[in-house]
């Protein structure tokens, strides 16, 4: 953001985007499914602090590090911090 402020105001005032811009308006899960070599393996969302399973996912390939994860019934927002054999 600090670097952007050295450019014309139209650039520095733009809303930040954390999305994957090259896929356009398509749903990320639908997009990535076209490129997976095989069926994604479902797994668990795991709290990194407690090791507690807090939800289920359709496959780690559908998530990127730092991406918000919508977990059904969760009281707070969760984020993908790592991916591994034992879940996200």
trRosetta pair geometry for C-beta under 8 A, 3 or more apart (Angstrom, degrees):
i j d omega theta_ij theta_ji phi_ij phi_ji
1 4 5.5 -54 -151 33 34 116
1 5 6.9 43 150 -29 63 98
1 12 7.5 89 -168 -156 65 81
1 16 7.4 -55 -80 -74 102 121
2 5 5.9 -47 -160 19 34 115
3 6 6.1 -52 -171 21 44 110
3 7 7.9 35 140 -13 65 102
4 7 5.7 -57 -165 31 50 112
4 11 5.7 -143 -164 129 94 94
4 12 4.2 147 135 -109 92 71
4 14 7.8 -111 -172 39 144 95
5 12 4.6 92 -94 -136 45 143
6 12 7.8 136 25 -74 33 128
7 11 4.2 -31 110 68 129 139
7 12 5.7 162 65 -44 85 93
8 11 5.6 90 68 8 73 100
8 12 7.4 -165 96 1 35 94
9 12 5.6 -64 -136 48 40 103
9 13 5.4 28 169 -15 76 116
10 13 6.5 -61 -135 41 18 103
10 14 7.2 41 154 -48 54 94
11 14 6.0 -38 -161 -5 33 115
17 21 6.4 63 130 -69 144 108
18 66 7.7 -124 -172 131 123 117
20 23 5.2 38 106 9 106 111
20 28 6.3 102 30 -108 127 110
20 64 7.9 135 -58 -20 118 153
21 24 7.9 44 174 -68 47 34
23 26 4.9 -94 157 56 99 108
23 28 6.6 114 76 -101 163 63
23 31 4.7 -9 -148 -118 138 165
26 30 6.0 -120 176 78 99 112
26 31 4.8 105 120 -63 129 110
27 30 4.2 73 73 12 103 110
27 31 6.6 -175 87 -13 50 86
28 31 5.5 -58 -147 37 31 113
28 32 6.1 20 163 -13 69 109
28 62 7.2 116 118 -164 99 73
29 32 6.2 -57 -140 40 26 103
29 33 6.3 36 157 -30 61 107
29 58 7.2 54 -146 66 129 145
29 62 4.9 19 -113 -142 88 116
30 33 5.8 -52 -149 26 28 117
30 34 7.4 33 153 -24 58 98
31 34 6.3 -59 -172 21 33 111
31 35 7.6 1 147 2 63 109
32 35 5.9 -73 -159 46 45 102
32 36 6.4 58 147 -43 77 96
32 61 6.0 178 151 142 130 96
32 62 6.1 169 73 -107 142 57
33 36 5.8 -38 -143 9 37 116
33 40 7.4 -78 -110 -20 81 120
33 62 7.9 14 -60 -90 83 98
36 39 7.5 81 121 -108 132 10
36 40 5.9 -63 -151 -59 165 86
36 59 7.8 29 -120 129 155 154
36 61 5.6 91 -102 132 118 164
39 59 8.0 -155 152 -79 59 148
40 58 5.8 55 100 138 134 80
40 59 2.5 -61 165 -62 118 172
40 60 7.7 -173 -163 35 106 49
40 61 5.2 -127 -114 37 112 116
40 62 6.5 35 -143 -28 164 101
41 59 5.5 106 50 -116 39 93
41 60 7.7 -7 66 10 84 87
42 56 6.3 13 178 178 111 103
42 57 6.5 176 -152 91 67 51
42 58 5.6 -48 -100 -140 84 29
42 59 6.0 -63 -78 -59 39 65
43 56 7.3 174 97 -153 28 66
43 57 5.7 -12 63 57 72 94
43 59 7.1 90 6 -111 93 34
43 60 6.3 1 33 -42 137 92
43 86 7.8 136 -174 153 126 24
43 87 4.5 -174 148 -106 113 70
43 88 6.8 122 93 -11 118 81
44 53 4.5 -61 -166 -133 133 108
44 55 7.2 142 -162 84 61 41
44 56 6.1 -48 -107 -106 51 56
44 57 7.3 106 -163 15 4 86
44 86 7.2 -40 58 160 111 62
44 87 3.7 -55 73 -101 76 144
44 88 7.5 -161 100 29 46 67
45 53 7.0 106 71 -163 55 62
45 54 5.0 -66 102 68 103 86
45 55 4.1 11 36 61 125 89
45 56 6.9 -103 1 -47 87 10
45 57 5.8 102 -51 -32 88 106
45 69 6.1 161 -116 136 136 152
45 71 5.7 -101 51 -99 165 127
45 78 6.5 65 177 137 138 158
45 87 6.1 -161 -84 168 12 122
45 88 5.2 -32 -112 71 63 95
46 51 6.4 -17 -177 -154 110 39
46 52 7.1 157 -156 79 64 34
46 53 5.8 -40 -99 -99 71 55
46 54 7.0 142 -120 11 18 86
46 86 6.2 6 -20 128 159 98
46 87 4.3 115 -16 83 108 131
46 88 6.8 156 22 73 77 38
47 50 4.5 12 98 44 126 94
47 51 6.7 -39 73 18 81 14
47 52 4.6 12 29 54 121 85
47 53 7.9 -128 3 -65 82 9
47 54 5.3 90 -45 -32 93 123
48 51 8.0 31 -150 -67 19 46
48 81 5.7 -47 -35 63 149 143
48 82 7.2 96 -96 25 129 109
53 87 7.2 163 -117 -52 88 174
54 71 6.0 11 128 -176 98 160
54 74 6.6 55 163 -101 112 109
54 78 6.8 162 104 -88 143 154
55 69 7.6 169 71 138 141 120
55 71 3.7 -140 -36 -148 163 109
55 72 6.5 140 -133 38 120 71
55 73 7.7 168 -95 53 106 95
55 74 6.7 -49 -51 -56 133 112
55 78 7.7 -172 19 32 133 162
57 60 7.0 83 103 -72 138 50
57 62 6.9 -165 172 60 111 119
57 63 6.9 -34 -163 -26 152 130
57 69 7.2 -59 -90 -154 122 125
57 87 7.5 130 25 -155 114 87
57 88 5.8 31 2 13 154 130
58 62 5.7 36 73 4 102 154
59 62 5.3 97 74 -6 81 103
60 63 5.9 -70 -160 42 51 103
60 83 4.5 116 -171 -152 132 118
60 84 8.0 170 -107 24 160 23
60 87 7.7 173 -74 -161 110 32
60 88 5.6 165 -111 -68 90 102
63 67 5.2 -158 -161 64 77 134
63 69 6.4 1 -119 -90 134 104
63 80 4.5 155 163 -78 125 157
63 83 6.9 163 84 -85 107 118
63 88 5.8 37 65 -122 159 150
64 67 4.6 99 58 -30 75 122
64 80 6.6 140 86 74 32 143
65 80 5.6 -124 -119 113 34 101
65 81 6.8 41 -150 -158 84 20
65 82 6.8 23 -113 -91 106 36
65 83 7.1 -106 -70 -15 86 98
66 79 6.3 -19 -157 180 30 117
66 80 6.5 -32 25 70 22 85
66 81 7.8 73 -68 -100 43 45
67 79 6.8 160 82 -155 32 73
67 80 4.9 16 54 23 82 119
68 77 5.9 -40 -144 -175 111 109
68 78 7.2 116 -161 79 62 49
68 79 5.6 -48 -100 -99 48 74
68 80 7.9 -112 -53 -1 5 81
69 78 4.7 -45 62 94 101 101
69 79 6.5 156 4 -115 88 18
69 80 5.6 107 -45 -48 115 82
69 88 6.8 148 -89 118 156 139
70 74 8.0 -167 -173 30 42 125
71 74 3.9 69 83 -31 103 131
71 78 5.3 32 -4 23 126 136
74 77 7.5 111 119 -93 129 21
74 78 6.0 -84 -163 -17 164 112
80 83 7.0 11 -176 -61 114 88
80 88 5.3 -51 -125 -176 93 118
82 88 7.5 174 83 -154 48 53
83 88 5.8 -16 -107 -108 69 77
84 87 7.0 1 68 52 77 36
